[in-house]
Amino acid sequence: MAEVLIVPTGTANLASVAAAFRRLAVGVRLAERGREILSAAHVVLPGVGSFGAAMARLMGQGFVEALRRRIAQDRPTLAICVGHQLLFAASEESPGVTGLAVVPGTVRRFPEDVRVPQFGWNTVEPEPACRFVDRGWAYFANSYRATEAPGWACARSEHGGPFLAAIECGRVIGCQFHPELSGVFGAALLRRFLECG
């Protein structure tokens, strides 16, 4: 059986992510050491909650450099929700906290004239260069969002203006939405992620 290594951020709903992979007949286990992140076939970085708290947990567990090295090596890696935001250099949510910084730029709060947080289903419109993310409807739960990812293929949604629903570079994927909660659309994305070796 194939296996996915989930990186515990201390702020994620790990049960729903694990259940989504088990529905695809894939085993899951939690990372305990940085070297596991470097050697695993497929790694998932989930997150729910605060950018700063998630980064503090990754730093405390010694996972930050392993994640940066893995992404630089273009190893199959999927970052979800706050995990996706951690790919960026910084977030307005946690001033002074540096993210994984594999994507330049700052994650910013939605404008005040729209509902915050954004909860529920929204369309995802991928650029032609996207290999993993299709057009469809996905489930979001977020108060912050990125708008640019230079050098990455992007999929966008609209909520108070366009924002990044997902980004891809090689075999690294960041999803602002929750594929594990996005029904058939999300399951298809997870399956494509698993098929990239």
N, C-alpha and C positions, 0 to 999 in steps of 0.2 A: 504494500500500500504506500502511495506517495505520502509525504509529510510536509507540513508547513510549520515553520518556527514563528511564534508570535512573540513580539517584544513587549513586555509589560511596562506600560508607562505610568501605572498607578492611577490613571484617570479614565481607563477604557472599560467599556462593557465587553469584557473578553468572552463571556458566555455566548453572546449572539454572533460574534465573529467566528468562534470555534464551531458553533452549530451550523453556520453557513457552509463551512468547509466539510464538516462531517456529512452534510446532505449530498455533497459531491463525492463521497466515499474517500475522503482524504483525512489522514491522521493529523493531529495538532499537538504541539507541546510548547511550553513557555521557555523562553531564553533565560538562562541563569548566568552565562558568562559571555564576554565579548567574542571569544574565539568561535563560539557556536554561530554567532551572527555572520562571521566571515565564511564559515564552511557550509552552512545550510543551503539546500537547493532553492528554497523559496522562503522569503521572510516577509512578515506583515507587521507594520507599525501602526497600530490603531491608537485612537485617543478620543476622549470625551472630557470636556472641562477646560482647564486653564493651560495656556501655552507655557507659562512660567513653571507651573507645578509639574507638567509633563517633562520639560527639559531638566528640571532639578532631579527627577527620578532617573532619567537616562544618565545624567552625569554621576549620580550617586551609585548607580549599578555598573559604571564603567563601560557603557554601551555607545557613547557618542562617537569616539574615534572609529570603532568597528563599523558603525552605520555609515559614516562618511567614507571609509575605505571601500565598503561593499558597493555603495552607490557609484563611487569613482571607477570601480571595476565593472560597472554595468551588469551586476548580478541581479536576478529577478527579485524585485522589492516592491511591495505595495504599501503605500501610506494612506491612511483613512482619517478624514475629519481633522481633528487637531494634529494627528500624525502628518497629514498633508501640509498643514500650516507650519509644522516644525521643519519642513524642508527649506523654508525661507530664512532670511537672515535675521528678521526681527518681527515683532508684533506689537501693535498699539496696546494690546491687552496686558502686556507685561513689559513696560518700559525698562530698558537696561539689560534685558535678558537676550542673549544671542542664541539663535536657533541653530540647526545643523548647517545652515548657510550654504547649501548646495545649489540654491536658487537665489539670485540677488533680489533685494526688495523687502518691503515691509507689508505685513498683513494688517489690514485696517478694518475698523468697525463699519458696519453698514450705516448709511446716513440716517438721521433722526426722523425723516419723513416717511420711512417704511417700517413695517412691523419688525421688531427685533426682540428675540431671535427669530430667524426664519425657520419655521417648523412646517414640514410637509413636503409634498411632491412638487417638483419643478422640472422643466424640460432641460435636456442636455444636448447641446449642438456642437459636435466635434469638427475641428478643421480636417481637411482631407488627409493631412499627414498623420492623424491618429490611427494607430494600429489596434489598440485595445478597447478604446471607448467608442461605442456606437451612439447614434442618435436615439433618444428615448426619454423616459421619465424616471427620475431617481428621487430617493428620499433624503432630505436635508434637515439638519438641526444645527444652525450656526448663527453666531452674532458677528463674526469677523470673516473677512474674505480677502483673497489676493486678486489683483486685476491684471498683472503682467508677469510673464515668466520667459524672459529672453532666452532663445535657444531651445525651448521646449515646444513640442506640439501641444496645442491647447484645445479644450472643450469649454464652452461658456454657457452660462445661464444668466437670467435677468432677475434682479431684485434690487430696486433702487439704482438701476444701471447695470451694465454687464459686469460679470465677475467670472473668475475661473472655477468651473465645476470640476475640472480635472486637468492634469498635465501629464505628459509622457516624454521620456527621453531614453531611447534604447529600450531596455527591459525594466526601467524604473517608472512607476506610475504613482501619481498622487491624486486622490479623489477627495474633494471637499464633501461630497455626498457619501452616504453609507451604502455600499454595494450589498452588504449583508442584510440590509433591511429593504432592498429595492426589488424584491420579487424576481421575476424571470430576467429582467434587464440586468440586475445586479449579479445574479447567478451566472449569466452568460459572460460577464466581464471576469468574474473569478475563474471561470473555466478557461478563458483565454490566457489569463495570467498563469495558471498552472501548466498550460501547454507550452509556455516559453521556457526553454531549458538553458 
